[in-house]
Amino acid sequence: MTRASKTVDGAHEGIFRRWLGVPLRTALRNTFSTYKASPITFEVVFSDGGVYRNRAGEPELSIRFKTVGAEMWTVLFTDMGLLDAYFDQTIDIHGDIAALVKLDAHADKGLSTKNAGGPHSNPLNILRNRWHKLRHDARTAAQAKANAEAHYDLPNEFFEIVLGRTFGYTCAYWGEHTETLDQAQHDKFAHICKKLALEPGCRLIEVGSGWGYLSLLAAKAYGAIVDNYGIVAAQNDYMQREIAAQGLGDRVRILEREHRSLGADGQQYDRYVSVGVYEHAQEKYLDDWIRSIARGLKEGGIGVLHFIGHQQKRETNYFIRHHVFPGCYVPGLDETVHLMSKYGLEVLQIENLRRHYALTLDCWAENFSKNWDKIHALDPNRFDERFRRRWNAYFRLCAEGFRTPNNLQRLYQITFSKGNTPTYPMRNDFIYRETNGE
């Protein structure tokens, strides 16, 4: 039994139902009634069989409480409590779980209010979030590795099923005529290579290379000589096999190091790239990350930093930090640009790919759902019902979050140089021309 389930065990269910059932359900009815004006028709079925509906008609979303414990957990921890209980299987959700994000968006006052501070979060969730940050503080390389492996140390077969043949685990790039996830991911990596203005023989460092598609593309199509910093063994093993299979052993090298090692040995590079890893640095170590870029990049060198971010600094959602990426921090664009200025990095271009990420997550969610039987068969104990619910919620809630007009999450690509560049093209049209990387 996990958190929400063991709040009230079977032996005490009757006692709690008798004494707390009515006030708990009254509190829940009051909470759900705040969404009654939503265009989404929904119903809530309580553990005693009582039902709340926001309007007549067939519900698009049905939330069914199976225990008083789940009701108590949801009252205490609101949206996070509801998700905890859903993962514990003491709540069932029928219909598209992404409707939860839509309900919240319909009840929200809008983007300007959120940027001004918005409604206060549940204080219990604030405490849980702070405790999580303390437990997963990446002050050491060992803890940083443990945080990464908590999410990424799954079979490569699983990630290939969900992510496709590129293993691209960040926002893809959807052109006007793009039809497949694999093409969109390849185009994203090519888009980054073009922003880097790669030339044959230039030395590129990639921090957090995942399964290595970008590094291999940079070496094979653009002639770069690439070093990779990676700390997840399964990813490094896969990449090493790909390097050998593609005959790139003299151009691509894997180093089991994290970002804080960059430049410490005096080695400097012509180009720098990091895609979807900066979010793992944590708030108080962002300075270390940006300083390492400046230390490891040659004067006049070019870099691209690709990351999920907020436009303004704000706290990271507890759900994504606790259930998906332990210890993560969604950085603010403002604090990142400030740190770049502090360490002498000139910002050349900022591109926001928020809507591209919604489409990418839609594809991951579809791949996950339609191939669940195949995923479950990989390891039935590991890929169990709790895993299915948690990852399905992750993909679908995040997809809707990036799509929702008043959500604050963005996907940024910052192109920068070390020092004021005298050579980087003054116009951006070169990025969108067809090249040998297409």
Secondary structure, DSSP 4 states (H G I P E B T S, - for coil): --HHHHTS-HHHHHHHHHHHHHHHHHHHHHHHHTTTTSSS-EEEE-TTS-EEESSSS--SEEEEE-SHHHHHHHHHHHHHHHHHHHHTTSEEEEE-TTHHHHHHHHHS--HHHHHHT-SPPPHHHHHHHHHHHHHT---SHHHHHHHHHHHH-S-HHHHHHHH-TT---S-----TT---HHHHHHHHHHHHHHHTT--TT-EEEEES-TT-HHHHHHHHHH--EEEEE---HHHHHHHHHHHHHTT-TTTEEEE---GGGTTTTS--EEEEEEES-GGGS-GGGHHHHHHHHHHHEEEEEEEEEEEEEESS--PPPHHIIIIISTT----BHHHHHHHHHHTTEEEEEEEE-HHHHHHHHHHHHHHHHHTHHHHHHH-TTTS-HHHHHHHHHHHHHHHHHHHSTT--EEEEEEEEEESS-SSS-SSSHHHHS--TT-
